[in-house]
Amino acid sequence: MGSVQSILKAKGGTTFSIAPDTIVYRALEIMVERNVSALVVMENDRLVGMFSEKDYARKVILKGKASKQTKIRDIMSENITTVGPSASIDECMQLMTNNFIRHLPVMQEGQLIGIISIGDVVKFIIDEQKFIIQNMEQYIGGT
């Protein structure tokens, strides 16, 4: 099975980030503009957290906080699980499942080089399975 590097090569390493002092409402606007469900939180070029739709629902809406007055630093997830580019797809699936997360920042030598989502992982697995099936069909069919 492939590695995180395979996913990043296919999708690119573009990440969207915000600062911890960003207002939640602005972060939500960025998520809509970029069509993403999570943003990495960076401070001085260092990953300090993640902000996701799940954080918003659980830590703003259900707590009765105001989106236009709450800073990301007050609600972001801080203990972030990360992977390196050589991590296997199986390893990522296991981390995501065991930790109930949908996004994994990809770090190399202390620097953020990308982010993968559960959707990226599932797409990779489906594409790989299609490739294997096509090869088997060609082999069996003698072409």
Salt bridges, closest charged atoms under 4 A:
ASP21 OD1 - ARG73 NE 3.00
GLU29 OE1 - ARG26 NH1 3.28
GLU33 OE2 - ARG26 NH1 3.20
GLU43 OE2 - ARG73 NH2 3.37
GLU53 OE1 - ARG102 NH2 3.84
ASP55 OD1 - LYS59 NZ 3.17
ASP120 OD2 - LYS11 NZ 2.70
ASP127 OD2 - LYS123 NZ 2.70
